[in-house]
Amino acid sequence: MSPSRTASTFQPPVMEARRWLEGVDFTGRPLINVSQAAPVDPPPLEMRQAMAQMIVEQDDTHLYGPVLGLPELRAQVAQDWSQAYGGQIGAENVAITSGCNQAFTAAIATLCAEGDEVIVPVPYYFNHRMWLDMAGVRCVPLPARAGLIPDPQEAAALITSRTRAIVLVTPNNPGGVEYPAETVRAFFELARTRGLALIIDETYRDFHSRDGAPHDLFRDPDWDQTLIQLYSFSKAYRLTGHRVGAMVASGARLDEAEKFLDTVTICPNQLGQHAALWGMRNLGDWLAGERRDILDRRAAIEALFPKLAAHGWVLEGCGAYFAYVRHPFDMPSDELARDLVRQAHVLTLPGTMFMPEGQGKRHLRLAFANVDRAGLTVLFDRLAAYSPAP
């Protein structure tokens, strides 16, 4: 009997990490959780109040809606993206999805058949790898080089007759790095020249450290022949439980994605979509404050890191919600992460969760979205004082 599609991949990493907490007593020294890249606070009060009113007064928040999403939200994304990126994006280029993960799965479904290949820089976002595994698509790892920036020329050497797409995540998860605009452009030109799709996951675009557009791809009049952009409202407006994301692509590709989305969820969460639209129209100043907070935490990590560097730690990437670090211990990171829970009361994810089997043993990802400057100081004190259990 052939194995199922789900048997082709690994267990969800965040759920696995949570199991490491079982049986550990955190009395007197609370856990510092830097494992998951999601805000733990609810949306701002004014958004929740607006959502409560929607539940009572807007009947369509309880009903099926269009498969490709709320028309007003699609139009708002198109308008805001056109302004932000300096390009021409129409509502017909936007699909609303049940989170950014679903946007990725839909994009792959429109591109790939079983046995096809997708080039993915490593370290990669583990859910991307999991979906490729389950779809029967070969994940072709592209090593990241200095500063965790992938090289388009190395990607070109990996292209075969079965390659269908290249995937970039910027700001990166797990590395935190922001890919330079010229790097993104080089990958776009490579994909266009070779007849591939370039999928850019910009889940963390709202926390980019640079002002202005992070790339110029939407200014290209034929962007939609190559580019597929993915986005999440979860991080910007703390709507994680409402599962609202977006996919920006050609109208023809969204016609194909509609087949996939209709059979999986029928439509995105209606209340979440209305909340995202309300947020886009009313929370610009609040979101700017959220960005300042994240950039301040990034600056705090860079300022605090010499404390760890003195013990042999190396900061390889930092930005958005993440710091990606190399540890100094003679212990693989998957064992180290478990020991950190027991000895230091710190929950983090090992680099092995973001790499092909046998790799990532010297790295950890620290997700700092929910840890302020004071908490980061405590975190670094614990890591600096840590030594593996004998």
C-alpha angles and dihedrals in degrees: 000000000000117000119253121257091252090055089064094074142045132268118274105280098216091052090049091051092051089058089062088071094064113114096007116125111219095179110137095010112052121215118263104213113202095152106098129057098218133097113251096201120089122247116285115286095250090056092049090050090051090049091051089054090048091054091055101036107029111066093189091069086076099044140073114275136188114311092234093048146259108332093220092053092047089051093047092051091048092050095046094044092049089054096042097046099032093236142112112265122162131199087251087064093059129080122181113220139186093267130320092281089064090048088057094048091049092049092051091047090057093048111036145057124194110289095028122124136233123192113226126179115234135262084052136187101266096221089060090055092046093054094047089052093051092045091054091244118139113239106217109201118223110198116233114228134196111357090006090281115145120227118235091208091057089049090053090058090056097054116112135169088273097053112115106167149003118223125210127180113198127202077033130241115230099007100049092216123137112226112231115250091242091055092051090048092050091054090048092053091047091051093046093048092049096043095248134133120248110213113197117189107203098174090140099042091119090065098049112138095218123080118234130021115340091218140005101229096115089059089068107098090221097043092126093063090068113010128083113178123196127199141176130212089195097086098038097051102018091247094141096135093048094060106220123161138147141228120202115197144117118313089242092056092048089053087060093043089054090067091056096042094048092056095046107043106350088220139000121266105290098208091047091051093051089047092051090050091049090049093051090052099041113021105061094118092043092051090049087056091050089053091051090052093052092047089050090054090049089052090048092054092050090049094046098043097087085072088064095035088063087063095048101268118140127207105218100171139005132177146093104022098332150082116187112202139182114223126215100222131112090235130094112254095242089060092040093054091055092048091050089060092054100038105030102020090235122135114203136146123254123234089242088076091061100044141061115275114294095021135095095046094137099049141082131187117222113197106199104177092113100038119085127204093277091050091048090054090054091046093053092046090054094047092047091051095044124111124172117263111258 
